[in-house]
Amino acid sequence: MAADSLSEVSPDSAMVVLGSVERGLKAMDDDALWYYRLLRLKVRGKAYEAFSRADSTEAFAVLDHYRGRGDRHLLPQAYYYAGCVVRDIGNAPMAIDLFQQGMDAMADTTDLKLRSILNFQTGFLLFEQGVYAPAVNYFKESLRLERLRKDTAMMAYCYEKLAYTYEDGGVCDSALYYHRLAILCAKDSRDSVLYKRMVASMASYYVKSGMYGQADSCLAKYSPYIKEFDRIPFYGMKAIVCMNTGRYDEGYSYCKMMLDDGTVLSKQTACRLLIQYYLRQGAIEKVSKYVTLFSEYSDSLDRLTAKEVVSRMNASYNYNIYKIENAELKAGKLKTFAALWTLGLAVMGVVLLYVRHLNVSRRNNRERELRWISLQKEMQEISEANIKQKEEQIYKLALELEETKDRNAGQSKLLMQQKEKLEMLVSMAHQKRTICDTIKERLVTSSVYSMVHAAAKDGRVLSKSDWMEIDTFINELIPNFRNGLYCISEISEQDYRLCLLIRIGGLAGKDMAILLGRTDGAVSKAKRKLQERFLGDDHDKTTFEEFVTSL
């Protein structure tokens, strides 16, 4: 298909071509239809269009076809795009495994470009998970293949990622060396935008080193060329540079863009910079607003980090297993030796899994206890009683200030500081209550809330499409709701659906049983099980609902 070659140079045009082909799908034979489905995934990938959880069904259907009776030459591509889908939905270990299988499937092919991409993507995922040593090996293999292809642009990207990997791994000399190689390679390519991009990438090294002037010089020329898919990291560096070189208003604009479109980490960074920005202006209410947001993003980041620790361990484990399997295939000459090797691996695997189980259990216990403490603190901070108590303290301090302002300047200053601090805490508490009230109002006035309550009243079990609608609505209204649960403990789909119903609110146990298609006893038992898993058995039985509602 023309769309295949077009996807390399103009993904948008390729998508138009595929759209025109769509009208003739019924006339296609089986092979052409599957090729068309693979191309749709490929074109979306080339257009940097993020895949969603819904795309996994299509990606794995295509992969299953080419694993079975499809054209074996297209199997590596099917593995690659299935890996891209699970990568985009956050399953790094599975993505790495699929990329590895894609490389295995290329044993009889000479497609250096795809082999390089598979190595590059594997290296990038390992880098993101903090598994630096193997990431370097994969980037170097991709670099070797790109040298054979004489693709200087991709060589520059390989050098850039090697620099980032060494940078995050704390090997600063190597990071600087590879940044310089990336710049030289981009210069040789005669691509002026790529050259400016590689110079701008070097700003990350200077930012980490506190050399903001040099970082600013690196970033300046690339600013007009920043692309959609990589703008947030560059905006983050620009914001830090501006706030540290006195260009506060310019830094403010970058922070706002990070808050609008950034990741949890970039939003946390933006809040930290905005707190400093408003402190300089003495705008206490704005400071309190961003202190609150910083706290919320930090909490989300803690939970995401807990999940990433497990992913990092899995990624490292999968990588080691893959290397062991390769070594076994190459060295397996004697059946006896192979049997002993397999037995040794099995024993080692059991030990590793047991150690991992112990570590995960300890982490889960600590996570749930910290979450419970955070929940108690949050509920206490925004309670009417706490707000009223602090407002009474503010009133008393105001009276004391009135009495001492003309007699004791030192004491008046101290009282004023105490009063301002309490006012900030009260303001933050009111803002948090407002957020909670807004979420509750949006819940009870939503079409999803009405649909769920109507189904309970009619005695109807919710369908799969109903659950998808509920899941999408809740996670859009309350970002990271799902992550807030799964980062502490893996739960079944049924238990997750129970949590969704608890978060919607206003439903009795018998209503939940109807909607889930379970008995009242089964729902009560599931709540007790989740109570013990998330909060332990030493808290009141009503607190699991409070925990879910607090997410």
N, C-alpha and C positions, 0 to 999 in steps of 0.2 A: 504494500500500500504506500501511496505517496506520503501519507501522514507519518510513516515511520521515519523517513529521511527528513521531512519537514520539522519533526519534533526536536531535532538537534539544533536547528537554527532559529525556528520560530514556532514555539509551542502553541501560541494563540492561533496561528494559521492552521496548524495541524489539528487543533480541536474543531475548527470550522470544517475542515475536510472530513473528519470523522462524523460530524453532525450531518453532512450531506450524504454520507454513506448509510446513515441510520435508516433512511427510508427503504433501502434495499436489503435489510437484514434477513427478511424471510426467504429471499432467493439465494442466500449464501449457503454453501455446504458447511459441514460441521467444523472442518479445520479452519476455514476462513472466519467463521463466527467466533471461535475461541481466540484466533489471532487478533480480531477486532477488540475483544474484551481485554486482552493483554495490552494492546496499544492504548486503550483509554487510560489504563493505569500508568503507562509509560509517559504519555503526554502530560498528565496531571503532575507527575513527578518532575518532569523537565520544566514545567511552569512554576515550580516551587509552591504548588498548591498543597496545603497540609491535609493529610489523610485523617479521617475520623474513625471511631470505633465501628461505625456502620459499614465502612469500606472493607473491613477484615473478611466479611463473608464472601465478597466478590474476589478479593485477592487470593483467598485460600481455595476457592472453587477453581480459579484459573491454575493455581499451583497443582492442585490434585489432578486436573486434566493432563497437564504436561508431565507429571510424575507417572501417569498411567500410559495412555495410548497416544498422547500428543507428540509433536515434533520435538525430539530430544535436544535439538540445537537451541530451542527456545526455553528449555528448562532453567538454565542459569538466570535468564531474565525474570522468569516467574518467581524464582527464589528471591531475587533482588527486590522486586516490587512488593512481595509479601513481607520481606524484612523492613522495607520503608514504611509500610502501613503500621506494623506493630511498633516500630521505632517512634512514629508520630503519636501513637496512643500511650506511650510511656513504658513499653515493655522492652527495655534494653537487652536483657539476657536472651529473650527469644529472638530479637532482631539479630544479635550477634550469631546465634546458632543458625539462623536462616542464611545469613551472609556466608557463613562457613560452608554450609551445604551447597550454596551456589558455587563456591570455589571448587568443591569436590566434583560438582557436576560438569565443570569445565575441563576435566582431565583430557578430553580428546579435541578440544577447540583451541584456536589461537587468537581469540578475541582479547587482545591485550588491554583494550580500553575498559571493557566490562570487568576484567580481572583486577585492574587498577582501582576502579570505582569500588568494588567489593572490599578490597584491602583498605582503601581510604575511609569508607564508611565504618568498617569494623574498628579501625584505629580511632576514629572520631567518637564513637560510642564508648570505647574503653577510656578515652581521655575525659569525656564528660562524667564518667563514673569514678574518676580518680585512679584508674588502674594504669599508671603511667608507663611502666617498663614495656609491657606488650604493645601498648599504643604506639610507642616509638618504633617498634619492629614493623608494625603494619604500615605506618606512614613511610618508613624507609623502603619497604617493598613496593608500595605505590609509586614512590619516587623513582625507583629502579625501572619500573615498567614505563613510566612516562618519559624517562630518558631514552628508552628504546623507541618509543613512539615519537620522540622529539617534540613533545607538546610542552613548550616552555611555560605556558599559562598554568597548566596543571602542576608543573614542577614548582612554580612559585607558591601555589596553594599548599603543596606538600611541605615546602620549607616553612611556610607560615604556621602550619599546624604543629610541626616539630618544635618551632620556637615557643608556641603557646604551651605545649606539653612540658617542655623543659622549664618554662617559666613557672607554671603551676606546681611543678615538682621541686622547685627551689634550686634548680641548676642554672643560675643566672648567666654564667659565661657562655654556656651552650645556647641558651635562649637568644642572647645578643648575636652570637655567631650565625644562627639560622635566620634570624630577622634580616641580617645583612645579606645573606645568600638569597632570600626571597626578593629583596629589593633589586639586587643585581640581575637575578633571573627575569624579573618583570621588566627591567630596563632593556635587556636583550630581546625581549618579545616585541619591543616597539609599540606596546599597547600603553598609551599614556595614562588611561584610567586605572588599569591594573597596577601600574607603577605607583600611582598616587595611593591606591588602596593598600599596597604593601608598606609604603612609608607610614600611612595612617595606622596600620596594625602595630607598628613598632611603638606607638604611643602607649600601648598597654604596659610595655616594659618600663617606660619612663614614669608612668603613673604609679606603678607599684614601687618604684624607686624614689618617689617624691620629687621627681625632676619635671615640674609642671610646665616650665618654659619650653623645654625640648618636646614634651608631649604635645603642647599647643602647636608648635611648628609642624609636627608630623601630621596632625589632624586637619590643619587649615586648608590645604589644597584639595583634600578629598571630599570635603563637606558637600559640594554641589552634586557629587556623583553617588552619594550613599544610596544603596538599593533597599527596597522594602524589607527583604528578608534578613538584612544585617544592620538595620539602622539603630535598633535599641542598644546593642553593645557600644556603638560609636557615640550615640547620644549620651550614654552613661559616662564615657570617658570625657566627652566635652563638658558635661555638667560638673564633674569633679575638677577639671582644669579651670573652668570659669570661676567656680566658687573659691578656688585657691589662688587666683590671680587678680581678684578684685572686680571681676566682671559679673556682679551678682545678678543683675537683671537678665543677662543672657543665660546664665546658669539656671535661673528660675524657669525660663521658657523650656529648656531641655528637661528639667525635672518634671514639668507638667506633661510633656509628651511621654516620658517614661511612665508616669502614673496612668495615663490614658491607655497605653498599648503594651506596657512592659511585662516581664515575668515577675513572679513574687519577689525574687532577689533584687531586680532593678527597681521595683516599687519601694522596697525597703530602703535601698540606697537613696532614692529620690526623697523619701520622707526624712531621712537623716540629714540630707543637705538642706531641705526646706526648714527644718527645725533651726539650723544654724542661721539661715537667711532671715527668718522672722525674729530670732533672738536679737540680731543686730538692730532690727527696727523697733524692738520692744513691744511687738504685737503679741501679747500673752495669749489671747484667744486662738490666734492662728497657730502659735506654738503648741498649745494644748491639743488642737485638732490633729496636728501631724505627729504629736507624741502618741495619741490614741491609735492613729493609723499605723505608725511604726510598730507599736505593740502588737497590733493585729497581724501585720505582715510577718513580724518576727515569729509569732506563734504558728502561722501557716508554714513558715520556712522551717521551723523546728520539726513540724510534723512531716513535711516533705523530705527533710534531711534524713529523718528516721527511716523513711521508706527507701531513700536512695542508698542508705547503708546496706540494706538487704540486697538491693539491685546490684550494688558494687560487689558484694560478696558473691552473688550469683554469677555476675559477669566474669569475675576472676576465676571462679570455679569452672564455668563453662569453657573458658579459654584453656585452663590447665587440662581439663578432660580431653578437649580437642587435640592438644599437643600430644598427650599420652596415647590417644587412639592412633594418631599419625605415626608415632614412634613404633607402636605395636604392629601396624601394617607393614612398615619397612623392615622391622627386625624379626617378624614372626616366621622363622624357618623351621623350628622344631615344635611339634604339637605339645610335647611335655612342657617346654619352656613357656609356650603360649598359655597353657592351662594354669601353670603356676603364676604367671604374670596376671592373668585375669582374676585368679583367686586373691592375689595380693591387692589388686585394685579394688576388688569387692570389699575386702577387709578395711582397706584405707577409706573407701567410700562410706562404709558404715560408721567408722570412727569420725570422719569429717561431718557426716550428717548428724551424728549424735552431739558433737561439739557445737555444730551450728544450732541444733535444737536448743541446747543449753543457753547459748548466747542470745538467741532470739527470745527465749522464755524470760531471761533476765531483762532484756531490753523492753519486752512487753510489760513486765511488772513495773519497771521504772517509768515507762511511758504512761501507763494508765494511772499510776500514783501522781505523777506530775500533772497529768490532765485533770485529775480529780481536785488537786490543790488549786490549779488554775481556775477550774470551774467554781469552786467555793469562793475564791478571791473575787472573781468576776461578779458573781451573784451578790456578794456582800457589798462591793463597790457601788453597784447600781441600785441597791435596795433603797426604798423610801426612807427607812430608819437611818441609814448611813448618810444620805443626803441631808435629811433634817438635822441630824447631829452636827454635821459640818457647817450647815447654815447658821445654827445656833452659836457655834464657835466663832464664825465670822462676825455675827452680831455683837458678841461679847468683845471681840478684838476691836471692833469699830468704836465701841464705847470707851475702851481703855485708851485707844489712840486719841480720842477727843479729850480725854482727861490729861494725857501726858505730852501732847504735841508742843505745848508752850513751856514745859518744865524740864523735860529730859529728851534731848534730840536723839541720843544713842538708843534709848529704849523705844522711842517712837519708830526709829528705822527698823529695829528688830521686829516690832509688832506688825509693821507694814509688810515686811517680808513674809511673816507667818500668814497674814491675812491674804496676800496675793497667792501664796502656795495653796491655801485652802480653796480660794476662789477658782484656781485652775483645776483642782481635783473635782470640785462640784461641777464645773463646766464640762469636764471630761465625762463625768458620770451621767450628766444630762444628755450629752451627745450619744453615749452608748445606749441609753434608754430610748432615745429617739430612733437610733438604728434598729434596735429590737422591735420597737413599735411599728416602724415602717415595714419591716419584713413581715411582721404578723398581719398588718393591714393588707399588704399585697397578697399574702397567702389566702386570707379569708375572703378576699374580693376577686380571686382568680377563677378562671373557668375550670382549672384543674381541681381546685377545692370543691367547687359545685359538683363536678363530675364524680369525684370520689364519694362525697356524701350522698349523692343521688343513688349511686350504685349500692352503697351500704343499705340505704332505705329500701331499695328494690330487691335486696338479697342476691345481687349479681356478683359473680367472681370477676375480677378485673382481667382483661385480656393482655396479651403480650404488647400490643400497640399502646394500650392504656399505661402500662408500666414504663414504656419508653418515653411517653409524653410526660409522666410524673417525674421520672429521673432527669430528663432534660430541663424541665421547669425548675426543680429544686436546685440543681447544680448551677443554673444560670442566676437564680435569685441568691443563692448562698454558695459562692465559689469555694471549691475544695471540700464540699460536704462529703462526697464519696471518699476523697483522700484522707479527710479527718478521721474516718472510721478505719479504712484499710491500712493506714500507716501504723496503727496500733495492733490490729489483728486481722488476719484474713477471715472473712465470713462468707457463708453460702449466699446464693442469690435470694433465697427465701428470707433469710435473716436481714439482708440488705433492704428488701422490700418492706419488711416490718419496720425498719428504721425510717424509711420514707414516709410510711403512714403515721408514725409517731411525730415526725417533723411537721407533717401537714396539720396535725392537731384536731381536737374536737371529736375524736373517735374513741368509743369504748372498746374494751377487749373483744366483745362479741362482734362488733362491727369489723374489726380488723380480721377476725377469724373468717367472716363471710367473704371479705374482699380477697383474702389470700387463699380461700378454698380449704381452710384447715379447721380443726375443732378448737373450741375455747381452751381446752386443756393444753393442746399443742402450742397455742400462742403464749399462754402463761409460762409453759416450760421453756419456750424459746427466749422469753424475756429474762427468766432467771439465769439461763445459760449465758446470755449476753451480759447481764449484770455482773456475773462472776468473771467473765473474760475481760471486760473493759474496766471494771471498777473494783474487782475483788469481792470477797464475801463479807467484808466488814463494814459495808455501808447500808443505809436504809434501802428497801426494795423499790422505793419511788424514785431513786436518784438516777436510774438509767434513762428514764424519760427526760429528766432535767439535763443529763449529759447530752443526749441527742439534740435537744432543743437549744443547747448552748453552742452547737457547732455553727 
